[in-house]
Amino acid sequence: MIENVLFRQLRGNECERIREIDASQYISRAWRYVDGVRKLVSINYQDPDFPNGYENHLAALKETIQTGGSALGAFYNEKLIGFCSVNSSVFGNTNKYVLLDQIFISLEHRAKGIGKQLFLRSIIEAQKFGAEKFYICAGSSEETIAFYRALGCIEAEEINPALYEGDTRDIQLEYSFFFKMAGGEQTCDV
């Protein structure tokens, strides 16, 4: 299936196409702090659409593109089935982060490697901005965190207070574009 998916930059006039994506998600369990310890708790919640609403995600996508960020789309039979956006501003006191702002895959196309491909292709875009790591405010559902962990994301070394305060239930993660090997630093192959 993934061999029939076209990955390309989204243009500003295509932002409304994210409505083609079924962003719904059933969340059985999510990570929450219980007595000061992060634990998986049962929440049994059906999110019928984009978290915080379609309009918020549309506005964020438009802003990313207007401010020079990157938005990659995944298309199947000319329908948008997923997208990933990376903001262009580099931040951090000790790290060179860029925000991996959004990544969504349509419900019927999840678990097929499309999200991973969008993530990996976005690394190339992020490096053009001078970044060395993604900063990710990951939704706390068990599946979302499992997706990022499977890609190699870890707890963020440096917390961005403004992003953290945006939703304190989000888990602040990072992904380094470089890894250490005997003989020196290597770039991450994508």
Rosetta silent file (secondary structure, phi, psi, omega in degrees, C-alpha in Angstrom):
SEQUENCE: MIENVLFRQLRGNECERIREIDASQYISRAWRYVDGVRKLVSINYQDPDFPNGYENHLAALKETIQTGGSALGAFYNEKLIGFCSVNSSVFGNTNKYVLLDQIFISLEHRAKGIGKQLFLRSIIEAQKFGAEKFYICAGSSEETIAFYRALGCIEAEEINPALYEGDTRDIQLEYSFFFKMAGGEQTCDV
SCORE:     score description
SCORE:     0.000 S_00000001
   1 L     0.000  -44.916 -175.141    0.000    0.000    0.000 S_00000001
   2 H   -63.111  -25.346  179.095    2.692    2.525    0.944 S_00000001
   3 H   -67.772  -17.789  177.903    4.258    2.167   -2.508 S_00000001
   4 H   -97.261    7.964 -179.527    1.090    3.767   -3.933 S_00000001
   5 L   -96.382  131.818  176.377    1.260    6.775   -1.604 S_00000001
   6 E   -97.326  125.549  176.598    2.560   10.068   -2.972 S_00000001
   7 E  -107.461  128.216  178.265    4.469   12.226   -0.476 S_00000001
   8 E  -159.197  166.390  176.687    4.890   15.908   -1.307 S_00000001
   9 E   -64.582  140.300  171.467    4.839   19.418    0.115 S_00000001
  10 L   -87.116  139.464  176.657    1.427   20.874    0.830 S_00000001
  11 L   -93.404  158.180 -178.498    0.826   24.314   -0.633 S_00000001
  12 H   -54.963  -35.837 -178.230   -0.901   27.097    1.267 S_00000001
  13 H   -80.117    3.150  178.607   -4.008   26.850   -0.887 S_00000001
  14 H  -106.543    0.712 -173.849   -4.350   23.147    0.006 S_00000001
  15 H   -55.507  -39.980 -178.482   -4.607   23.530    3.773 S_00000001
  16 H   -62.222  -14.994  179.813   -8.376   22.966    3.827 S_00000001
  17 H   -66.742  -12.814  177.349   -7.735   19.503    2.393 S_00000001
  18 H   -63.187  -15.723  175.149   -6.953   18.256    5.896 S_00000001
  19 H   -64.489  -20.638  178.268  -10.743   17.910    6.152 S_00000001
  20 H   -69.688  -15.807 -176.800  -10.293   14.827    3.901 S_00000001
  21 L   -87.689  133.314  171.458   -8.583   13.090    6.828 S_00000001
  22 L   -87.484   96.439 -175.968  -10.598   11.068    9.318 S_00000001
  23 L   -88.171    7.042 -178.426   -8.735   12.219   12.447 S_00000001
  24 L   -62.866  153.236 -179.667  -11.075   10.396   14.837 S_00000001
  25 E  -155.669  131.612  170.317   -9.534    8.198   17.482 S_00000001
  26 E   -89.498  126.579 -179.268  -10.822    5.940   20.207 S_00000001
  27 E  -112.820  106.923  177.567   -8.612    6.334   23.258 S_00000001
  28 E   -76.628  -49.165 -178.381   -8.861    3.450   25.654 S_00000001
  29 E  -133.736  151.980  178.384   -5.965    4.495   27.885 S_00000001
  30 E  -141.235  158.015  178.625   -3.838    7.591   28.292 S_00000001
  31 E   -82.790  127.800  178.367   -0.810    8.598   30.301 S_00000001
  32 E  -140.450  154.647  173.249   -1.647   10.684   33.366 S_00000001
  33 E   -83.510  124.683  177.167    0.124   11.654   36.548 S_00000001
  34 E  -125.676  115.766 -177.761   -1.321    9.760   39.507 S_00000001
  35 L    53.353   41.079  175.935    0.204   10.591   42.880 S_00000001
  36 L    80.261    5.029 -179.165    3.214   12.122   41.116 S_00000001
  37 E  -123.007  133.288  178.133    3.879    9.090   38.899 S_00000001
  38 E   -75.704  124.285 -177.996    3.002    8.834   35.197 S_00000001
  39 E  -137.510  155.191  171.253    0.704    5.854   34.660 S_00000001
  40 E   -78.656  126.216  178.275   -1.602    4.501   31.990 S_00000001
  41 E  -125.245  150.002  178.741   -5.175    5.086   33.082 S_00000001
  42 E   -74.651  127.132  175.854   -8.427    4.033   31.473 S_00000001
  43 E  -124.506  -20.578  176.556  -10.288    6.972   29.910 S_00000001
  44 E    41.119   68.683 -175.174  -12.475    5.266   27.259 S_00000001
  45 E  -125.894  132.489  175.152  -12.898    8.355   25.124 S_00000001
  46 E  -101.435  111.378  175.312  -13.955    8.674   21.490 S_00000001
  47 E   -89.524  112.311 -171.648  -12.421   11.766   19.912 S_00000001
  48 L   -77.319  -13.101 -173.919  -14.677   12.308   16.887 S_00000001
  49 L  -154.395 -163.085  176.116  -12.389   14.720   15.034 S_00000001
  50 L   -58.409  136.398  176.024   -9.124   16.605   15.349 S_00000001
  51 L   -58.713  137.218 -178.248   -8.261   17.195   19.024 S_00000001
  52 L    67.154   10.461  172.461   -9.226   20.782   19.907 S_00000001
  53 L    92.190  147.019  179.413  -11.161   21.014   16.634 S_00000001
  54 H   -55.688  -45.280 -175.772  -10.513   21.188   12.914 S_00000001
  55 H   -59.725  -39.386  178.263  -10.336   25.005   12.859 S_00000001
  56 H   -63.882  -42.404 -179.076   -7.431   25.076   15.353 S_00000001
  57 H   -71.393  -36.616  176.175   -5.438   22.571   13.318 S_00000001
  58 H   -62.949  -46.719  179.551   -6.235   24.355   10.068 S_00000001
  59 H   -61.887  -41.496  179.304   -5.076   27.693   11.517 S_00000001
  60 H   -65.115  -40.027  178.770   -1.867   26.125   12.856 S_00000001
  61 H   -64.129  -45.597  178.556   -1.117   24.520    9.486 S_00000001
  62 H   -60.071  -43.399  179.635   -1.668   27.795    7.637 S_00000001
  63 H   -63.229  -41.393  178.115    0.594   29.613   10.100 S_00000001
  64 H   -57.165  -47.580 -178.606    3.329   26.994    9.684 S_00000001
  65 H   -67.885  -43.610 -178.426    3.313   27.447    5.923 S_00000001
  66 H   -64.765  -27.062 -178.691    3.034   31.256    6.069 S_00000001
  67 L   -98.231   15.863  174.002    6.018   31.500    8.421 S_00000001
  68 L    88.093   10.322  177.242    8.277   29.369    6.237 S_00000001
  69 L   -77.345 -173.997 -176.888    7.730   26.008    7.895 S_00000001
  70 E  -117.919  139.720  174.116    7.214   22.707    6.164 S_00000001
  71 E  -134.374  115.139  178.893    4.025   20.748    5.604 S_00000001
  72 E  -104.338  136.215  177.527    4.255   17.353    3.953 S_00000001
  73 E  -112.865  152.627  173.254    1.193   15.540    2.703 S_00000001
  74 E  -115.835  124.930 -175.962    0.562   11.874    1.970 S_00000001
  75 E  -120.201  137.482  175.325   -1.848   11.254   -0.894 S_00000001
  76 E  -131.529  122.621 -174.805   -3.544    8.039   -1.976 S_00000001
  77 L    50.998   43.963  177.271   -5.666    8.094   -5.128 S_00000001
  78 L    67.662    6.678  177.305   -5.388   11.911   -5.044 S_00000001
  79 E  -101.495  136.511  175.544   -6.961   12.065   -1.551 S_00000001
  80 E   -72.297  120.172 -178.566   -5.010   13.535    1.363 S_00000001
  81 E  -115.471   -3.507  178.149   -4.654   10.709    3.891 S_00000001
  82 E  -174.177  157.212  174.977   -2.024   12.218    6.179 S_00000001
  83 E  -154.630  159.724  179.540    0.146   15.221    6.853 S_00000001
  84 E  -142.050  132.437  179.841    3.017   16.364    9.024 S_00000001
  85 E  -125.266  142.070 -178.577    4.012   19.954    9.755 S_00000001
  86 E  -128.565  124.521  177.755    7.260   21.353   11.125 S_00000001
  87 L   -75.153  152.417 -173.802    7.655   24.932   12.293 S_00000001
  88 L   -88.642  -16.091 -176.555   10.745   26.802   11.067 S_00000001
  89 L   -75.865  125.780  176.950   11.736   28.587   14.293 S_00000001
  90 L   -89.009  135.739 -179.648   14.690   27.017   16.089 S_00000001
  91 E  -142.816  171.884  177.805   14.541   27.245   19.883 S_00000001
  92 L   119.926  143.784  178.508   16.103   25.880   23.042 S_00000001
  93 L   -80.279  -39.030 -178.349   18.793   26.965   25.478 S_00000001
  94 L  -119.559   -5.275 -179.079   21.006   23.902   25.076 S_00000001
  95 L  -127.797  156.114  175.121   19.368   22.183   22.095 S_00000001
  96 L  -105.054   85.781 -178.219   18.491   23.208   18.561 S_00000001
  97 E   -94.127  150.986  158.601   14.843   22.171   18.464 S_00000001
  98 E  -127.266  150.094 -178.139   12.097   22.754   15.934 S_00000001
  99 E   -81.797  120.930  165.887    8.531   21.911   16.747 S_00000001
 100 E   -79.425   96.348 -166.541    7.029   18.923   15.003 S_00000001
 101 E   -75.871  -43.810 -177.198    3.696   20.678   15.232 S_00000001
 102 E  -146.061  145.547  168.061    1.241   18.188   13.770 S_00000001
 103 E  -150.170  121.823 -178.684    1.124   14.693   12.380 S_00000001
 104 E  -137.709  139.643  174.496   -2.147   13.024   11.458 S_00000001
 105 E  -125.571  136.068  178.937   -3.008    9.922    9.475 S_00000001
 106 L   -60.104  140.827 -173.383   -6.561    9.123    8.400 S_00000001
 107 H   -45.676  -47.904 -174.977   -8.102    6.364   10.520 S_00000001
 108 H   -74.252   -7.178 -179.424   -8.312    3.773    7.737 S_00000001
 109 H  -113.722   10.239  179.083   -4.649    4.288    6.773 S_00000001
 110 L   -75.251  157.620  177.691   -3.021    4.024   10.212 S_00000001
 111 L    64.945   31.558  177.599   -0.472    1.319   11.051 S_00000001
 112 L  -121.864    7.117  178.334    0.721    1.096    7.429 S_00000001
 113 L    91.224    0.874 -177.380    3.989    3.043    7.770 S_00000001
 114 H   -71.164  -43.128  177.451    2.641    6.326    6.407 S_00000001
 115 H   -61.575  -41.094  178.453    3.148    8.243    9.645 S_00000001
 116 H   -62.747  -43.118  179.318    6.689    6.933    9.909 S_00000001
 117 H   -63.785  -43.011  177.447    7.448    8.034    6.346 S_00000001
 118 H   -61.751  -43.618  179.162    6.054   11.518    6.978 S_00000001
 119 H   -59.152  -51.687 -177.179    8.085   11.759   10.190 S_00000001
 120 H   -64.899  -39.871  178.628   11.337   10.655    8.523 S_00000001
 121 H   -67.820  -29.428  178.597   10.833   12.890    5.492 S_00000001
 122 H   -71.548  -21.910  175.940   10.178   15.835    7.817 S_00000001
 123 H   -60.229  -43.313  179.562   13.635   15.408    9.340 S_00000001
 124 H   -59.132  -43.401  178.878   15.148   16.558    6.048 S_00000001
 125 H   -64.535  -44.196 -178.503   12.956   19.660    6.138 S_00000001
 126 H   -62.845  -36.760  179.228   13.811   20.378    9.787 S_00000001
 127 H   -65.963  -28.461  176.563   17.536   20.159    9.093 S_00000001
 128 H   -63.859  -25.393  179.197   17.147   22.899    6.468 S_00000001
 129 L   -86.003   -3.390 -178.787   16.102   25.197    9.335 S_00000001
 130 L    91.280   10.508 -178.839   19.293   24.381   11.250 S_00000001
 131 L   -79.607  155.310  175.087   17.602   22.095   13.759 S_00000001
 132 L  -116.923  -13.657 -177.807   19.211   19.068   15.352 S_00000001
 133 E  -148.612  150.615  166.048   16.123   17.694   17.099 S_00000001
 134 E   -84.256  143.851  166.578   12.371   17.592   16.897 S_00000001
 135 E  -111.100  131.502 -172.807   10.447   18.862   19.903 S_00000001
 136 E  -131.415  125.339  171.115    7.079   17.128   20.158 S_00000001
 137 E   -95.950   88.050 -171.524    4.086   17.914   22.353 S_00000001
 138 E   -84.421  132.318  171.824    2.623   14.444   22.047 S_00000001
 139 L   -55.614  148.193 -168.595   -0.970   13.701   22.889 S_00000001
 140 L   -86.566    6.544  179.568   -1.044   11.389   25.886 S_00000001
 141 E   -64.423  149.803 -178.930   -2.996    8.470   24.389 S_00000001
 142 H   -55.515  -43.501 -177.778   -1.318    5.101   24.684 S_00000001
 143 H   -67.430  -40.491 -179.618   -1.232    4.664   20.887 S_00000001
 144 H   -63.510  -47.307 -179.451    0.234    8.102   20.203 S_00000001
 145 H   -66.262  -37.917  177.227    3.067    7.653   22.685 S_00000001
 146 H   -61.728  -39.452  177.370    3.720    4.114   21.395 S_00000001
 147 H   -58.972  -51.511 -178.254    4.042    5.537   17.855 S_00000001
 148 H   -66.102  -39.584  178.536    6.648    8.097   18.911 S_00000001
 149 H   -63.110  -40.192  179.670    8.538    5.634   21.110 S_00000001
 150 H   -62.990  -27.037  177.651    8.734    3.140   18.228 S_00000001
 151 H   -81.888  -11.876 -179.990   10.416    5.865   16.162 S_00000001
 152 L   103.986   11.443  177.994   13.005    6.424   18.892 S_00000001
 153 L   -71.247  146.153  179.492   11.581    9.523   20.571 S_00000001
 154 E  -129.912  171.814  175.823   12.531   10.079   24.189 S_00000001
 155 E   -57.774  139.298 -179.328   11.529   12.482   26.972 S_00000001
 156 L   -64.637  134.618  177.144   12.625   15.999   26.078 S_00000001
 157 L   -68.781  -33.243 -175.232   15.897   17.041   27.696 S_00000001
 158 L  -129.628  123.235 -178.118   14.729   20.631   27.813 S_00000001
 159 L   -91.443  129.709  174.303   11.099   21.597   28.376 S_00000001
 160 L   -85.858  110.981 -174.261    9.707   24.584   26.499 S_00000001
 161 H   -58.863  -40.878 -178.457    7.472   26.224   29.130 S_00000001
 162 H   -64.925  -41.786  178.982    5.124   27.911   26.649 S_00000001
 163 H   -69.248  -40.213  178.309    4.526   24.688   24.733 S_00000001
 164 H   -60.412  -43.597 -178.103    4.126   22.687   27.944 S_00000001
 165 H   -68.996  -18.635  176.735    1.521   25.126   29.259 S_00000001
 166 H   -58.944  -36.499  173.211   -0.441   24.738   25.991 S_00000001
 167 L  -161.382  102.479 -175.171   -1.614   21.358   27.322 S_00000001
 168 L   -68.771  -10.325  175.393    0.003   20.049   30.482 S_00000001
 169 L   -82.743  -19.833  176.701   -1.319   16.544   29.734 S_00000001
 170 L   -62.308  151.209  176.802    0.831   16.349   26.589 S_00000001
 171 E  -102.379  124.210 -176.575    4.084   14.460   26.920 S_00000001
 172 E   -82.930  113.984 -176.789    7.105   16.518   25.887 S_00000001
 173 E  -120.735  167.395  173.272    9.317   14.377   23.648 S_00000001
 174 E  -143.415  161.081  176.241   12.292   14.886   21.399 S_00000001
 175 E  -140.858  120.324 -179.462   13.949   13.096   18.527 S_00000001
 176 E   -85.423  136.348  178.272   17.603   13.643   17.679 S_00000001
 177 L   -82.240   -4.211 -178.087   18.600   13.696   14.013 S_00000001
 178 E  -126.754  153.533  175.044   22.078   12.493   14.969 S_00000001
 179 E  -139.182  156.464 -177.508   23.317    9.521   16.897 S_00000001
 180 E   -90.110  135.556  174.712   26.658    8.601   18.416 S_00000001
 181 E  -136.262  160.054  173.332   28.690    5.767   16.973 S_00000001
 182 L   -56.072  128.778 -179.049   32.208    4.584   17.505 S_00000001
 183 L    98.285    0.396  174.854   34.289    6.943   15.418 S_00000001
 184 E   127.903 -175.367 -177.905   32.119   10.032   15.805 S_00000001
 185 E   -83.567  139.497  179.625   28.692   11.510   15.229 S_00000001
 186 E  -122.556  151.998  174.594   26.612   10.233   12.347 S_00000001
 187 E   -81.530  156.876  177.820   23.536   11.654   10.701 S_00000001
 188 L   -79.672  123.944  178.156   20.312    9.740   10.886 S_00000001
 189 L   -75.345  133.409  177.367   19.578    7.977    7.606 S_00000001
 190 L  -123.639    0.000    0.000   16.090    8.645    6.276 S_00000001
